[in-house]
């Protein structure tokens, strides 16, 4: 299931975040900068997906503003550590679970 690179559509499915939101977050968060292939398509790595899930947790679940999330992501170590302790599951585990869920849903469609 693990790949080196994911398309914006795959990342959108895995994270349940619309592609236009992902593109917007690229403009706000300097740490989120997926490479582009020769065709100009974004290619996301595992680290990018982990960051996206972290942003989703902060912005959508914990209701931080983008400015607040940016402050946490860019270095407020104490805030970040406190926020990590509040999370029930890690972003990596959430990503893996979402991938398994997508795989199982596609498998059920074929039955």
N, C-alpha and C positions, 0 to 999 in steps of 0.2 A: 504494500500500500504506500510505502514511503517513496517519494520521488525527489529528484534534485530540484526540479523547478515546477511550479504550478502556474496555470493561467489565471487571469483575473476572474473568470467564470468559476473555475474550480475553487479558488479562495473564497469567492462569494458563497458558494454552496457549503463549504466546510465551516465558515464562520457565521453564516446567516446574516451577512452584511451586504447591502446592495453595492454593485460596482461603482456607482457615482459617489457613494460615501467613501469607498476606498480611495478613489482618485482625489477627493477633497482632503482626506486625511494626509495624503502625500504632500499637499501644499502646506499643511499646518505643522506636521511633525517631521523634522529633518532626519530622524532615525528610520523613518519609513520611506525608503527610496528603492523600489524594485527596479532591477535592470530591465532594459528593453532588448529584445532579440533583433535580428536583422530586418524583420518585417515591421518592427516598431511596437510589437506587443509586449506588455509587461510580463515579466517572469519573476514570480515570488519564490523565495527560499523558505525553509523551515523557520528560520529566525524571523523573517517578515511575518509569517503567520502567527508566531508566538506573540510578537509585538501587537499585531492586530487584535488578537484575543485579549491581550492586556488592556488595550485601548477600549475595546468593547465593554470589558468589565468596568472600567473607570467611568466611561461616558454614558453608556446605556444602562448598566445595572446600578452603579453607585451614584449616577446623576452628576458627575463632575462636568464642569464646562470644558471646552477644548483647551482653554488657557490653564485651567486647573490640572487637567490631565497632562498637559505639556510640561508644567512645572514638576510634576511627580516623575514623569518619564525622563526628563532631562537632568535629574540629579538630586532632588530633595530626598536623600537616602533614608532619613528617618521616616518620612511619610510613606515612602515606597515599602520599607520593611513592615510598617504597621498595616498597610493595605494588603501586603502579601499574606500576613498572618490571618486576615479576615477571610480570605478566599477559601472556599471549601475544597476545590480541586485546582490543580495547576493548569495554566494555559496549554501546556503540552499535552496533558491528559485530556483536556477538553477537546483539543484538536483531533487527537487520536479517536476519541469516542464519536465525534461528529463524522469522521471518515468511515468508521465502522457502520454507523447508522445509515449513511448515504449508500454504502455498499449493500447493506441488508435491504434497504428500500428498493434499490434497483433489482436486486435478486428476487424480491417478492413480486415485482412488476412482471418479471419473466415467467412466473409460475401460473 
